[in-house]
Amino acid sequence: MARCPECGNRNPPEFRYCGFCGHPLGGAPQPEKRWATILFYDLSGFSRFTHENDLEITHREVNEHLSHCRRCATRYGGQIDKFFGDGSG
């Protein structure tokens, strides 16, 4: 029987977590904790811009903004999981 280091109750040897308090028993993997930063980036006037300009111009401008955002994130060790929204196709 494995004794829980947190509450002291005895648990069967096949238990990875205490059946009483849920604390990990010897050898149970600990979850990894990592920081995550979420960035909301809004292109003000985007709808008007798309109506007033060619699709090629709009596409180029959006790609420049997204590239700048990616460069800023990677400069500080971040990474972009995904872009989504009106112009992220």
C-alpha atoms as one frame of an Amber mdcrd trajectory, in Angstrom:
protein
   0.000   0.000   0.000   1.259   3.447  -0.912   0.850   6.184   1.680  -0.169
   9.613   0.353   2.433  12.261   1.218  -0.316  14.891   1.393  -3.123  13.363
   3.505  -1.428  10.220   4.860  -4.096   7.768   3.683  -3.082   4.374   2.314
  -3.774   3.569  -1.355  -3.454   0.390  -3.447  -0.062   0.130  -5.238  -1.636
   0.528  -8.705  -3.010   3.997  -7.822  -1.038   6.874  -9.349  -3.076   9.474
  -7.456  -4.478   9.367  -3.946  -8.017   8.018  -3.889  -8.853  10.390  -1.021
  -7.319  13.764  -1.887  -6.124  13.368  -5.511  -2.486  14.188  -4.708   0.083
  12.439  -6.962   1.588   9.340  -5.379   5.273   8.424  -5.779   6.444   8.485
  -9.390   3.326  10.059 -10.886   4.198  12.555 -13.626   3.729  16.191 -12.699
   1.975  18.396 -15.258   4.193  20.943 -16.956   3.234  24.551 -16.322   4.066
  27.078 -19.025   3.291  30.743 -19.522   1.090  31.713 -22.448   0.457  35.198
 -23.732  -2.513  35.891 -25.947  -2.284  38.833 -28.307  -5.361  40.445 -29.791
  -4.419  42.545 -32.774  -7.102  44.611 -34.523  -6.523  46.390 -37.816  -8.642
  49.487 -37.345 -10.621  50.400 -40.483  -9.934  47.033 -42.122 -13.401  46.669
 -43.653 -13.278  50.120 -45.219  -9.723  49.473 -46.432 -10.795  46.248 -48.188
 -13.655  48.025 -49.971 -11.440  50.906 -51.130  -8.467  48.836 -52.380  -7.627
  45.974 -54.701  -7.525  42.483 -53.273  -3.777  42.320 -54.069  -3.083  45.517
 -52.122  -5.198  44.319 -49.196  -3.453  40.944 -49.195   0.005  42.571 -49.259
  -0.831  44.980 -46.417  -2.319  42.246 -44.214   0.712  40.011 -44.827   3.041
  42.876 -43.856   1.141  43.373 -40.583   1.161  39.645 -39.798   4.882  39.384
 -40.614   5.616  42.308 -38.302   3.583  40.660 -35.533   5.495  37.376 -36.003
   8.878  39.166 -35.953   7.968  40.956 -32.712   6.879  37.723 -31.034   9.918
  35.696 -32.119  12.319  38.483 -31.144  11.334  37.863 -27.515  11.299  34.056
 -27.714   7.619  33.680 -28.514   5.964  31.764 -31.263   2.729  32.210 -33.160
   0.318  29.293 -32.977  -2.134  30.725 -35.494  -3.606  33.837 -36.972  -7.325
  34.024 -37.510  -9.870  36.574 -38.549 -10.910  38.436 -41.682  -7.566  38.462
 -43.443  -5.858  35.322 -42.169  -6.922  32.940 -44.960
